[in-house]
Amino acid sequence: MVVARFQRLVRAGAPTVAAALGALLLCPGTALAGPPFRTDDPVPVELGRWEIFAFSTATRTAGDIGGVLSGVDANYGAAPDLQLHAAFPAAFDKPDGRNVAIGYGDTEFGVKYRFLEEDHAGWRPQAAIYPAIDLSTGDASRNLGTGRTHAFLPVWVQKNIGDWTTFGGVGYWINPGPGNRNYWYFGWAAQHPIADNLSLGGELFHQTATTATGKDQTGFNLGLAYDLTAHYHLLVSVGTGFQNRSISNAVSYYAALQCTF
């Protein structure tokens, strides 16, 4: 739910950066699947614990670059197998030849519920639903928001095979607005540790057209998770599309500092 993070520092981004860093200074956990990829996993935060990301993302397309300049993504384990989620972004958009626009973006809330536990000795994966709603709090006239409230309805699964963690699923976006249409997201990712504090991974994803005149997109991301300490983790990914690349995803990235407590 997501999508692509990190670019230019200016006025409106500064309060969010400060808030994120302030929260992180209070944080004393472990990096999980999901971020830094667009494809999520079914693993909820443990009961009574927090997971906070100070993140940024951006995607370059023909004639434009935009995304989240700085944001806070917070997850809380509210009950066994139940996670509450909220994301608060400072968005930006920079059309070629024009000034950058920066301001508060669309706010996201979600609930992850794991309804199936993994059988580590057998074939059964773990699975969860993770419905989310994106509120139209950003300024759509400046391309800092969609101008409409949207909803995402995914199902995610995960299976651990030896040292490999593999996860993915499918989700349906309800995408109202003139010229828009509802669309599907499909993704699958895998991660593998190459050192005690470093994991590498990659994902493939496909998304159907989001507008009546739009086109499908398919792409990939390569990412890493590096444990700075037992409580702080650096997450980075970079990727591109290989279907309708110039208009959907010439290049994109995500970067976050994660802590759990």
C-alpha positions as CSV (number, residue, x, y, z in Angstrom):
1,M,0.0,0.0,0.0
2,V,2.3,1.1,-1.0
3,V,4.1,2.8,-3.1
4,A,7.8,4.3,-3.8
5,R,9.8,7.3,-1.1
6,F,12.6,10.1,-0.6
7,Q,13.1,13.5,-2.2
8,R,14.0,17.3,-1.7
9,L,13.7,19.0,1.7
10,V,11.7,22.2,2.0
11,R,9.3,24.1,4.2
12,A,6.2,21.8,4.6
13,G,8.4,18.7,4.9
14,A,10.3,20.0,7.8
15,P,7.6,19.5,10.5
16,T,7.0,16.0,9.4
17,V,10.7,15.2,9.4
18,A,11.0,16.6,12.9
19,A,8.0,14.7,14.1
20,A,9.4,11.5,12.6
21,L,12.8,11.9,14.1
22,G,11.3,12.8,17.5
23,A,9.3,9.6,17.5
24,L,12.3,7.6,16.5
25,L,14.4,9.0,19.3
26,L,11.9,7.5,21.7
27,C,12.0,4.1,20.1
28,P,13.7,1.1,21.4
29,G,12.5,-4.7,17.8
30,T,13.3,-6.4,14.3
31,A,12.9,-5.6,10.6
32,L,10.0,-7.5,9.1
33,A,8.8,-8.3,5.6
34,G,6.7,-5.8,3.7
35,P,8.7,-2.5,3.5
36,P,10.8,-1.6,1.6
37,F,8.6,-3.3,-1.0
38,R,5.2,-2.3,-2.5
39,T,4.0,-5.8,-1.8
40,D,3.0,-6.3,1.8
41,D,3.1,-9.4,4.1
42,P,0.5,-10.9,6.5
43,V,2.5,-10.5,9.7
44,P,0.9,-8.1,12.2
45,V,2.8,-6.2,14.9
46,E,2.9,-8.2,18.1
47,L,0.3,-7.4,20.8
48,G,1.0,-4.1,22.6
49,R,4.0,-3.3,20.4
50,W,4.7,-0.4,18.0
51,E,6.4,-0.3,14.6
52,I,7.3,3.2,13.3
53,F,8.8,4.2,9.9
54,A,10.2,7.6,9.0
55,F,10.0,7.2,5.3
56,S,10.3,8.9,1.9
57,T,9.4,7.7,-1.6
58,A,9.3,9.0,-5.2
59,T,8.5,7.8,-8.7
60,R,9.8,9.3,-11.9
61,T,7.6,9.3,-15.0
62,A,7.7,11.2,-18.3
63,G,7.6,14.9,-17.4
64,D,7.2,14.5,-13.6
65,I,8.6,13.3,-10.4
66,G,6.4,13.0,-7.2
67,G,5.8,11.0,-4.1
68,V,6.2,11.5,-0.3
69,L,9.0,13.9,0.7
70,S,8.8,12.7,4.3
71,G,6.2,10.8,6.2
72,V,5.4,8.8,9.3
73,D,4.0,5.3,9.0
74,A,2.9,3.8,12.4
75,N,1.6,0.3,13.2
76,Y,0.3,-0.9,16.6
77,G,-0.5,-4.4,17.8
78,A,-4.0,-3.8,19.2
79,A,-4.9,-7.5,19.7
80,P,-3.6,-10.9,18.9
81,D,-3.3,-11.1,15.1
82,L,-4.7,-7.6,14.7
83,Q,-2.7,-4.5,13.7
84,L,-3.8,-0.9,13.4
85,H,-2.1,1.3,10.8
86,A,-1.9,5.0,10.0
87,A,0.3,7.0,7.6
88,F,0.8,10.7,7.5
89,P,2.7,12.1,4.5
90,A,4.2,15.3,3.4
91,A,3.8,14.9,-0.4
92,F,5.6,16.6,-3.3
93,D,5.2,17.0,-7.0
94,K,7.8,18.4,-9.5
95,P,6.7,18.7,-13.1
96,D,9.5,19.3,-15.6
97,G,10.1,23.0,-16.1
98,R,7.9,24.0,-13.1
99,N,8.4,24.7,-9.4
100,V,8.1,21.9,-6.9
101,A,4.8,21.7,-4.9
102,I,5.0,20.5,-1.3
103,G,2.3,20.0,1.2
104,Y,0.4,17.5,3.3
105,G,-0.8,14.5,1.3
106,D,-3.6,11.9,1.6
107,T,-3.9,10.2,5.0
108,E,-4.1,6.4,5.2
109,F,-5.7,4.2,7.9
110,G,-5.8,0.4,7.8
111,V,-6.4,-2.7,9.8
112,K,-4.4,-5.9,9.3
113,Y,-6.0,-9.2,10.5
114,R,-4.2,-12.5,10.3
115,F,-6.8,-15.2,9.9
116,L,-4.4,-18.1,9.1
117,E,-1.3,-19.2,11.0
118,E,1.7,-20.8,9.2
119,D,2.4,-24.5,9.6
120,H,6.2,-24.3,9.8
121,A,6.5,-28.1,9.4
122,G,4.0,-28.4,6.5
123,W,2.8,-26.5,3.5
124,R,0.2,-24.1,5.0
125,P,1.2,-20.4,4.8
126,Q,0.0,-17.6,7.0
127,A,-2.5,-15.2,5.6
128,A,-4.1,-11.9,6.4
129,I,-6.5,-9.3,5.1
130,Y,-5.4,-5.7,5.3
131,P,-8.2,-3.2,4.2
132,A,-7.1,0.4,4.1
133,I,-8.7,3.7,3.3
134,D,-6.9,6.8,1.9
135,L,-8.6,10.0,2.9
136,S,-8.4,12.9,0.4
137,T,-6.6,15.3,2.7
138,G,-4.0,16.4,0.1
139,D,-4.5,19.2,-2.4
140,A,-5.4,17.5,-5.7
141,S,-5.1,20.8,-7.7
142,R,-1.3,20.7,-6.9
143,N,-1.0,16.9,-7.4
144,L,-0.5,16.4,-3.7
145,G,-3.5,14.1,-3.4
146,T,-6.1,12.3,-5.4
147,G,-9.1,14.5,-4.5
148,R,-11.2,11.5,-3.6
149,T,-11.3,8.9,-0.8
150,H,-10.0,5.5,-2.0
151,A,-10.0,2.0,-0.5
152,F,-7.7,-0.9,-0.9
153,L,-8.8,-4.5,-0.2
154,P,-5.9,-6.9,-0.3
155,V,-5.1,-10.5,0.9
156,W,-1.5,-11.3,1.7
157,V,0.2,-14.6,2.3
158,Q,3.7,-15.6,3.5
159,K,5.7,-18.8,3.7
160,N,9.1,-19.3,5.2
161,I,11.3,-21.9,3.5
162,G,14.6,-22.4,5.2
163,D,16.3,-19.0,5.3
164,W,14.0,-17.6,2.6
165,T,11.0,-15.5,3.4
166,T,8.5,-15.3,0.5
167,F,5.3,-13.3,0.5
168,G,2.7,-11.7,-1.7
169,G,-0.9,-11.5,-2.8
170,V,-3.5,-9.6,-4.6
171,G,-5.5,-6.5,-3.8
172,Y,-8.4,-4.5,-5.3
173,W,-8.4,-0.7,-5.3
174,I,-11.7,1.2,-5.2
175,N,-10.8,4.3,-7.2
176,P,-13.6,6.9,-7.6
177,G,-13.3,10.1,-9.6
178,P,-13.9,11.4,-13.1
179,G,-12.1,9.2,-15.7
180,N,-10.9,6.8,-13.0
181,R,-11.6,3.1,-12.7
182,N,-11.1,0.5,-10.1
183,Y,-7.9,-1.6,-10.5
184,W,-6.0,-4.7,-9.3
185,Y,-2.6,-5.0,-7.8
186,F,-0.6,-8.3,-7.8
187,G,2.8,-8.7,-6.2
188,W,5.3,-11.3,-4.9
189,A,8.5,-10.8,-3.0
190,A,11.3,-12.9,-1.5
191,Q,14.0,-12.0,1.1
192,H,17.1,-13.8,2.2
193,P,19.7,-12.9,4.9
194,I,23.3,-12.7,3.7
195,A,24.7,-11.7,7.1
196,D,23.5,-11.5,10.7
197,N,22.3,-7.9,10.2
198,L,21.7,-7.7,6.4
199,S,18.9,-9.1,4.2
200,L,18.5,-8.7,0.5
201,G,15.4,-9.2,-1.6
202,G,13.3,-8.4,-4.6
203,E,9.7,-8.3,-5.8
204,L,7.7,-8.4,-9.0
205,F,4.4,-6.6,-9.3
206,H,1.7,-5.9,-11.8
207,Q,-1.1,-3.2,-11.6
208,T,-4.0,-2.8,-14.0
209,A,-4.9,0.6,-15.4
210,T,-6.1,3.2,-12.9
211,T,-8.0,5.4,-15.5
212,A,-10.2,4.7,-18.5
213,T,-7.4,5.8,-20.9
214,G,-4.5,4.5,-18.8
215,K,-2.3,1.5,-19.2
216,D,-1.3,-1.5,-17.1
217,Q,2.1,-1.4,-15.5
218,T,4.5,-4.2,-14.5
219,G,7.8,-3.7,-12.6
220,F,10.3,-4.8,-10.0
221,N,12.1,-3.6,-7.0
222,L,15.4,-4.7,-5.4
223,G,15.8,-3.9,-1.7
224,L,17.7,-4.4,1.5
225,A,17.1,-4.4,5.2
226,Y,20.1,-3.5,7.4
227,D,20.0,-3.7,11.2
228,L,21.7,-0.6,12.6
229,T,21.0,-1.9,16.1
230,A,18.6,-4.3,17.7
231,H,16.0,-1.5,17.6
232,Y,16.8,0.5,14.5
233,H,16.7,-0.7,10.9
234,L,17.5,0.9,7.5
235,L,15.2,-0.1,4.7
236,V,15.9,0.8,1.1
237,S,14.6,-0.3,-2.3
238,V,14.9,0.9,-5.9
239,G,13.2,-0.3,-9.0
240,T,11.7,0.4,-12.4
241,G,9.0,-0.8,-14.7
242,F,9.3,-2.8,-17.8
243,Q,5.7,-2.4,-19.1
244,N,4.7,1.2,-20.1
245,R,7.8,2.2,-18.2
246,S,8.0,5.9,-19.2
247,I,4.5,6.8,-18.2
248,S,4.2,4.6,-15.1
249,N,7.6,4.0,-13.4
250,A,10.8,5.1,-15.1
251,V,12.5,4.8,-11.7
252,S,11.3,4.7,-8.1
253,Y,12.7,4.3,-4.7
254,Y,11.7,3.9,-1.0
255,A,13.9,4.7,2.0
256,A,12.9,4.4,5.7
257,L,14.4,4.3,9.2
258,Q,12.3,1.8,11.1
259,C,12.1,1.2,14.9
260,T,10.0,-1.2,17.0
261,F,9.3,-1.0,20.7
